[in-house]
Amino acid sequence: MSLFSPPDPAQSDYSHLEHLACGYWPSEVFFLALNFDLFAKIGTGIKNLGQFGLDHDLDPSGLQRLFPALQQLGLLEHEGGYWFPSSISRTYLDRKSPDCMLDFFLYRQYMQKGWGNLAEKIGPPAQPNITPESPYSERNFHYVKALDLLARQKGVEIVARTRKCAWQGPILDIGGGAGALSRAFLQERPEEYATVFDLAEVHKAARIIYPHPSDWRHLDYIEGDFSKHTFAGHEKFGLILMANFLHAYDAGTAKNLLTKACSLLADGGTLIIHDYFPDRQTSRNFKAILYDLHMLANTYNGTCHRSDKVINWLVDSGLSAPQALDLDSDSSLIIASQSGEPISVAPDWLQLAQEHGFRTGVLLEPRDVITAPWVALKCQFGCKKFAKGLQCPPFSMDADKTRQLLDSYTKCLLVEGTPPGHTFHQQLLDLERSVFLQGKHKALIFGAGPCSLCPTCDINKPCVKPGKARPAMEACGIDVYETMKKAGLGLSPRTAKDQYVKYVGLLLLE
Ligand SMILES: C[S@@+](CC[C@H](N)C(=O)[O-])C[C@H]1O[C@@H](n2cnc3c(N)ncnc32)[C@H](O)[C@@H]1O
């Protein structure tokens, strides 16, 4: 999506606003490349950035970080070890090209300065609350506050994505700023304790941002430089957080800090790193490469480290099975544990089903959900509700259509519960909604038995409760007995009235 186009009105997170706020990042990179006349200098391609830097008096290590950003912006390509201008760069940014527009774009840059006058044209310009000339204490306060505001949003996302980690306290939040991330984890487990570790001036700002004693419930602060602080031998932590910390340092220092953090983990403890990793660029996590240039421009030696490098450092420190996973916003996590057990972070659908009241459940491939043409005939010739409700045959989907639908999924969850039917149906609807809210937008349930939402169903009118009505599996040609067998759950026909009844539902998951 272009920065100039309005966002999807259904989007409710802050990401569009963050894109607007960072909109100058790509244009700064673009203008920098134009001012260096990089595309002409690169010509038909270069391999050795070190030599290229020497030849043109450019810093090779800076080029190593700039070129991937130019590639991401569609201005360079990288193949077979060669960097070369992309087709649009060759056409419009090379003076040798008949369509060269270089001077037009440089004029755009010249006009950028005029944007500084925009506010005056509209009204008295507001004083910025912070400038580079503001006293250090003020700049520090705004820095801590700004990061805390972002961490509050990220915290919700990080806690949700790591809910399966089964972490234990106490928490150590290294470079934890004002403590928003610790607070998000404590909100999840209020009985735990957290220690935020950061510089004294950050702590001072944190006390202003969070003035109420209740903000500091179970939350302690250690002021100091983490690299120099000596922890008592017995001080170990069940959960260590390092959010936006490693990118403040060069690789050597970051590795040492990480090694020290690992040494503080309790047996079986969990380490969660939140950061922008340039090798984890997805359609959403596209920020890290430019974030690395942000660090180059704004810090002494800050660097966004690759996730595979950080994972290697963790393995060197003896942590097991570190995993990287991307948040829905623009950054990623690395999660590792002290124990030999790999950490499970994927949603546990079965556990979720049980939390919704189902006795058990089995994940199935759609091909293990069996459909057959005879099932509808069993309804027709065996059920007095046949043709009496819109969710039943002949109004429901036939076996062929159901097969087609099932085959458009990759995963289903068969769940087993108990009567009464309306409670079972509500549990299914609640499960469908939970799964949908966890990002599985295709979530759809099939129930059990004839629809019980209304006392009678007017089959000549559309369904009056379409938000809640769902057909039963058997009503759509699913052979429930055979499917249960495939799932290893088993189902036998009831031979006596007082026999236990298994209710079976199916959630089409993804
Ligand atoms: C970018 S901020 C991140 C704050 C918070 N974790 C978050 O995600 O919003 C990095 C923090 O690490 C702190 N920090 C960096 N190096 C540190 C060190 N050696 N000892 C203690 N704190 C440090 C900084 O003061 C700053 O508050």
PDBQT file of the ligand as one rigid body, heavy atoms in Angstrom, charges set to zero:
ROOT
HETATM    1  C1  LIG A 601      15.512   1.413  22.920  1.00  0.00    +0.000 C 
HETATM    2  S1  LIG A 601      15.303   1.413  24.607  1.00  0.00    +0.000 S 
HETATM    3  C2  LIG A 601      14.139   0.117  24.865  1.00  0.00    +0.000 C 
HETATM    4  C3  LIG A 601      13.318   0.268  26.097  1.00  0.00    +0.000 C 
HETATM    5  C4  LIG A 601      12.280  -0.853  26.266  1.00  0.00    +0.000 C 
HETATM    6  N1  LIG A 601      12.911  -2.126  26.465  1.00  0.00    +0.000 N 
HETATM    7  C5  LIG A 601      11.356  -0.897  25.061  1.00  0.00    +0.000 C 
HETATM    8  O1  LIG A 601      11.337  -1.908  24.350  1.00  0.00    +0.000 OA
HETATM    9  O2  LIG A 601      10.666   0.089  24.828  1.00  0.00    +0.000 OA
HETATM   10  C6  LIG A 601      16.795   0.720  25.180  1.00  0.00    +0.000 C 
HETATM   11  C7  LIG A 601      16.943   0.902  26.663  1.00  0.00    +0.000 C 
HETATM   12  O3  LIG A 601      18.078   0.183  27.058  1.00  0.00    +0.000 OA
HETATM   13  C8  LIG A 601      18.762   0.951  28.026  1.00  0.00    +0.000 C 
HETATM   14  N2  LIG A 601      20.155   0.509  28.021  1.00  0.00    +0.000 N 
HETATM   15  C9  LIG A 601      20.992   0.441  26.979  1.00  0.00    +0.000 A 
HETATM   16  N3  LIG A 601      22.173  -0.028  27.374  1.00  0.00    +0.000 NA
HETATM   17  C10 LIG A 601      22.071  -0.272  28.695  1.00  0.00    +0.000 A 
HETATM   18  C11 LIG A 601      22.977  -0.774  29.665  1.00  0.00    +0.000 A 
HETATM   19  N4  LIG A 601      24.219  -1.120  29.340  1.00  0.00    +0.000 N 
HETATM   20  N5  LIG A 601      22.561  -0.892  30.934  1.00  0.00    +0.000 NA
HETATM   21  C12 LIG A 601      21.284  -0.538  31.267  1.00  0.00    +0.000 A 
HETATM   22  N6  LIG A 601      20.386  -0.064  30.387  1.00  0.00    +0.000 NA
HETATM   23  C13 LIG A 601      20.785   0.069  29.117  1.00  0.00    +0.000 A 
HETATM   24  C14 LIG A 601      18.569   2.372  27.540  1.00  0.00    +0.000 C 
HETATM   25  O4  LIG A 601      18.790   3.296  28.595  1.00  0.00    +0.000 OA
HETATM   26  C15 LIG A 601      17.136   2.346  27.065  1.00  0.00    +0.000 C 
HETATM   27  O5  LIG A 601      16.242   2.677  28.085  1.00  0.00    +0.000 OA
ENDROOT
TORSDOF 0
